[in-house]
Amino acid sequence: MKNKMLPLALAFSILSASCLAQGFQFGVKAGTDIQKINSKSFSEQFSYGYHLGIFSEISLSSKFSIQPEFLFSSVNIDTSSNYSDVYKFGNMKGAKLRYFKIPLILNYKLNPFIYLQAGPQFGILKSADKNLLQTGQQAFKEGDFSMLGGVQINVSKFKIYGRYALGLTNLNDIDNKEKWKSQGFQLGIGIAF
């Protein structure tokens, strides 16, 4: 999965660089990730983490633009008491997941200040707690595919955004007893240079 995602990230970079003359900007962003995994093995409550990274915006027309991003994301996921019942690995409290995330957002400009956003997000698992399974086996798949939808408010060079992320990939890499799908929100602020 990692080998497939690196060319995609490189293609975004090349596309961004080639579009300098067509209305292009780039910047940095940071914010919070509020996430949970939908499954009886994980807590129904959302857990908090953070993300930080870079973005570019490429104008396609007066109303539409593409916004590729590259983010580092870290979030702690809490297991429920059912986790140890289903998987018999003792009393596990949770997992710390670190991802490289690559959203490819399509912006629709309602007015100069408000953009509606939608698009896919590709996630590459950078690391997860090795002690989640006593056997040392990976519990989570290395890739995650999600769909995003949200709004961005532009004030001068600042971009304040809120997005909903719905995971479409089964993250369970142990067996087929349960499907683990991510769900969450991204809230943050960016600044364009």
N, C-alpha and C positions, 0 to 999 in steps of 0.2 A: 504494500500500500504506500509506503514511504517513497519508493522509487517512482510511483505513478504521480505523486503529489508534487515532487520537486520540479519536474518539467512544467507543471501547471503554474507554479509560483514564478518560475523563470519567464514563462510566456506572458504573465501579467506585467512583469517588470519591463520586458521588451515593448509590449503594447503601450505601457505608460510612457516610456521614453520616446517612442515614435509619435506620440500625440501631442507633443509640446506646442506645436503651432495651432492646434485645434481647440484651445481652451482647456488648460491643464493646470491642476494645482495638487500639491501634496502636503502632508502634515503628519503630526503625531497625535495619538489619542490614548486615553486611559479611562478606566471605569470599573464597575463592579459586575460580576457574573452572579446571578441568583439562579440556582439550578437544583434539580432533583432528577432521580431516575424512577420512572414509572414501573414498579414491580412490587410484589408483596415482600420481597427480601430487603427493600430499602425504605427508609423513612418517608412518610408522606409530606414532611415539612421540607421547605426549600433550604438549601445551604448557600452560604455566601463565599465568594472568592473575588478574584480581580482579573482584569485583562489590561494589557498595554501593547501598543504596537504602532504601525504606520499605515497610512492610507494615501490613495491618490484619487482624484476625481477628473474624469474625462468627459467633456461635453459632447453630446451627440447632436443636440438641437437646442432650441431655446427652452424646451420643457423637459428633456430627458438627458440624463448623464449616467455613466457607469462609475461605480466606486469600488475598485478592488482594494482589499485590505490584507494585512498580515499581522496577526495578533498572537501573543503568548497569553495563555489563560491558565489559571490555577484555581481549583475549587475542591473543597472537602465534601464528600458525600457520606451521609450517615446511613448505616445499615439499620434495619429493624430487628426485633427479636426473632422474627421468622427466618432471617438469613441463616442462623445457626441450625434451625430446625430443618431447613431444606437441604443445606449443603454439608452439615455435620462437621464443620471446621472449628468448632469452639465458639467462644463469644467474641466475635469481631465487632468493632465499634464503628468502622467506616473506612473510607478510602480517600486518599489525596490524589487527585488526577491533574496532570499538567499536559496541556494540549498546545500545539501550533494550530491556529484556526485561520482559514482563508475564506472570508466572505467575499462574494461577488455580487454587489448590490446594484440594482437598477433604481435610480432616483427619478421621481416625477415631481417637478416643481409646481406646487400649487400657487405660490407667489414667491417673491425674492427671499422670504424668511422661512417658509415651511416646505419641506420635502417629504413625500411619502416614499417609503423604501420597501423593497422586496427582493428576494433572491436566495440562491443556495449558499450554504456554508460547508466547507470541507474541513474536517478536523483530523489531525495526526496526533495520536497519543505519544507524547514525549516520555512520560514516566508515570507510573502508578505504584502504590505501595506493594512491595514484594511479599509482605506478610499477610496479605488479604487471604491467601490460600496457604495452608501449611505445607502443601506439597511443592510449593514454589512455582506452580503453574500460573500463567497469566490469567487473571479473571476477566479483563476487558479486552475487546478487540482493538487493534491498532488504528482503525479508521472509524470516523463518524461522519455521517452525512445528515445535514439539517436544512430546513427551510426557515428563512427569516422574514419577518414583516414588522414594520414600525414607522416611526416618524423622526425627523431630524429638524431642529430649529437652528437657523443660521443667524448669528448676530455678529456683524463685522467678520473677523477671521475665526471666530469661535463657532463650534458645531456641538450642540447639545442633543443627544439622541437617546431613544428608548426603543428597544426591539424585543419581540417575542421570538423564541427559537423552538422549533418543534423537531425533535430527532426522528429520523426515519430508519436508522440502522439499529439492528439488534446488537447491543454491546456485549452480551453474554458470550464469553469465549470458553466457558467451562463445559456446558452441555446444552440440551434443548428443553430443560425442565421449565425455564421461565424466559420470557423476552424482557430485556432491559432496554428501555428507550429514554433518552434524555428529553427534558423539557426545561425551559428557563427563560430568563430575561437578561438583556444586556443594557445597562444604563451607563452613560459616560459623557465625557466631553473631549473634544478634539480642537486642535488649532492648526490652521492652514498657514503655510509660509509663502 
